[in-house]
Amino acid sequence: MTSNAPDSPSPADDAALEAAQAIEAAAQGEGSGPRKRPKPGERRVQILQALATMLEQPGAERITTAALAARLEVSEAALYRHFASKAQMFEGLIEFIEQSVFGLINQLGEREPDANLRSRKIVTLLLQFGEKNPGMTRVMVGDALVFENERLQQRMNLFFDKIESALRQNLRETSVLTGAATPTVDAQADASAITAFCVGRLQRFARSGFKRTPSESLDHSLALLMPVSRP
């Protein structure tokens, strides 16, 4: 990202910068290089990193344990010493997504007093997380889970339900402060629409072969979805 900011950055610009910095830290978990004899637990991380990297290939078909083992230059039996099934490998990726995104959302709740800005930053960090982790995006939108265990898709559905809940809470607070006649109803409708926007952006990113970035024209979109002041 460029370091030359406009003279008067908008709230969305601030959100993008802060979220990008946080996501940069969350996404950097790779070691300095593979060992011939990994430490306990390190092989699990290597397996998950390899799976995520394979998912980053545009148009990648269903990933088999045989292909994953070949990439790591180990036997399939070696994979199953660390994971009982391929579904558990995907669950490991989902746990990374959940811990990274919700960890950042919890930090926003502690640091950002403005409910409207909190909502904007949730959208920004979610989309920028997907942009920085293309393989994870395919998991988030379900493209990588089509032929996998149904519980994996259910877990990702729950992930977006929690995103919508966090947005709904913030948007209701904003509606109350601005004197809306039906703050709860308004917040529920707005949170649903904003979550659908996020899912749509992530799906477009995955299905465009990672060419159409989720953060494209985000400042403009946020101004439409969550104007700073409401009538």
Residue, then its C-alpha position, 0 to 999 in steps of 0.5 A: m500500500t502507498s504511504n502517501a495519504p490524502d491531506s484529509p483522510s476519510p474514516a474509510d481510509d483510516a479504517a483501511l489503514e488500521a485494518a491492513q496493519a492489523i491483518e498484516a500482523a495476523a497473516q504473518g505466521e510462517g517460519s523462516g524455512p522448513r526443517k528436515r525434522p519439524k518440531p512437535g506441532e510444526r508439521r501441522v502448521q506446514i500442512l495447513q500452509a501447504l493446503a492454503t497455498m494450493l487453494e490460492q491457485p485460480g481454478a484449482e479443483r478439489i484438493t486430494t490428500a494425495a496431492l497435498a502429500a506430494r506437495l509436502e514430499v511426505s506420505e498420506a499416512a504422514l498427514y493422518r498422523h497429524f489430522a484424523s481426516k481432510a475435514q480436520m485440515f479444513e477446520g484448521l484453516i477455518e480456526f485461523i480465519e475465525q481467530s484472526v477476524f474475530g480477534l481483530i473485531n474484539q480489538l475494535g470493540e475496545r479501541e473504537p468508540d464510534a459505532n459507525l466507524r466500528s461497522r466500517k472497520i469490520v467490513t474493511l478488515l474482513l475484506q482485506f483479510g480475504e484479499k491478503n489470504p486468497g486461499m482462505t477466501r475460497v474457504m470462506v465463500g464455500d468454493a473449496l468446501v463443495f465436496e467436503n464434509e457438510r459441517l465445514q460449510q455450516r461452520m462458515n455460515l455461522f462465521f458470517d452469522k456472527i459478522e452480521s450480529a456484530l454489525r447489527q449491534n453497532l448499527r443499532e447503536t448508531s440508529v439510536l444515537t441518530g433518533a431512528a424510529t425503529p432502530t432494531v428493525d433498521a439495524q437488522a435490515d442494514a446488517s443483513a445487506i452489508t453482510a451480503f455485500c461482503v460475501g458478494r465481494l469475496q465471492r467475486f474475488a475468488r471466482s475472478g481468479f483473484k483479479r477483482t479485489p474485495s477492497e475495490s472502490l471500498d470507500h465509495s461503497l462504505a459511503l453508500l452502505m453506512p453514511v456518516s450521518r443519517p437523516 
